[in-house]
Amino acid sequence: MNKSSAIKCGVTPENISALRTGEVFVFGSNLQGHHGGGAAAFAMRHFGAKWGVGVGMQGQAYAIPTMHGGPEAIKPYVDQFVDYAREHPDKRFLVTKIGCGIAGFRPDEIAPLFVGCLALGNVSLPIEFIHCIIKW
């Protein structure tokens, strides 16, 4: 079986302006939870992200820190998210292009961290991440 035949995840919409009940906006943060710009600020203004909370579920948002090192430093937080998503099949997680804005990473650097999401039917990934994972 090849990777593309095992894909159960969805594709995150390019622009998310509202969430349905049960949907969660997954965004890149910093460990301090200073949501001053990008998707983090948007999550705080619209989806209940809390200032000072840099990791995990808050309101209708889930923070994954991306500003404290390279992909190897981000990986444990992505793994924590994958476990959380697996444990909460009642929620639909819309992963944004975390790490690819203010943090400055390319999709091919971050996407492989999310390989565990391909088999989860309650997670959506950016199409760029899916393409990078399939090539990886």
N, C-alpha and C positions, 0 to 999 in steps of 0.2 A: 504494500500500500504506500502511495506517495503522500507527501505532506498536503497537497491540495485536496486530496480526497478525504482528509481527516478534519477539514475546516468546518467547524460548527458556529464559530463566532460570526457576528454581523459586521457591518461597516459603519463606522461613526460618521454622521453627517458632517459636512465641511463646516457649516455654521450652526451652532446650537444657541437658540435664543430663549427657549422655554423647555421645560421638562414635564413629562407626564408623570402621574402617580407611579411610584416604584422605580423611576429612572434616577440614575446617579451620574453626575458630571465628574469625571476623573481628570484631575489637573496636576501639573507640575508645581511644586512649592519649594520653599526652603525650610530647613530644619527649625528655624525660629518662628515660622508661620507668619512672616511679614508679607502679606499678600498685597504688595504695592503696585504690581503691574501685570500685564498679560492675562492669561487665563485664570491666574490666582485671584487677581483683583475682580475679574468678572464673576468668579465663583463666590467671592465674598459679597458682592453687590446683589447677585441674583439667586444664588442657590444655598445660602446658609453657611458658607465657609467662615470659620472663626479666626479673627486676628489672634496670633500667638499659638495656633495649633497647626503644626507643620506636617503632621502625619496622620493618615487615617480618615475615618468617616466623620463628617460634621454636616448637619443639615442634609441637603440632597447633593452633597459633594464628598469626594474622597481625594485627599492630598497625598501625592507621592513626591518626596523631596528629590530635587535634581540639581541643586546648586552647591553641593558640598564635595564634589569630586567627580571622577570619571564614571563610566558605566559600571565598573566593578563596585563602586561605592553606592550606586543607585540600585543594583540588583537585589540586595536583601529587602528593600522596600517594595520593589515590584513583586518579589516572591510572596511577601506578606499580603499584598493586594490580591494576587492570584488565589491564595488560600482563603481570603475573606470573600472573594467573589464565588468561589466554589461552595463555601459554607452558607451563602445567601442566594439560593437559586430563585427566590421570589423577587429579587431586584434585577434591574437591567443596567449594566455599567457601560457608559459611553466614554471611552478613553480618548482623550485629546492627544495631539502630537506633543506629549510631555517631553520636556528637555530640548525641544527643537525651536524654541523661541528665545527668550531671554537667556537661558542656560547655554545656548549656542551649539548644541549637538546636531549632527545630521541624523535623519531617520535610520540609516543603516547602522548607526552606532547604538541606538536605543531600541529599535524594533526587536532584535533577537532576545532581549530581556523578557519580552511578552510572548514567547513561543508557547508557554503553558496556557495561554488564553485561546489558542486556536481551537481547542477541543471543548471550550465552554460556550454553551448556547446562550448564556445570559450576559456575555461581554461583546461589545462592538469595539473594533480597532480602526484607526485611520487606514485608509486603503494603502497609503504609502508603507505603513508598518507591515501589512499583510504581504505586499509584494516583496519587501526586503526579507521577511522571514522565509517565504517560499524559496527565494534565491539562495538564502543562507543554508 
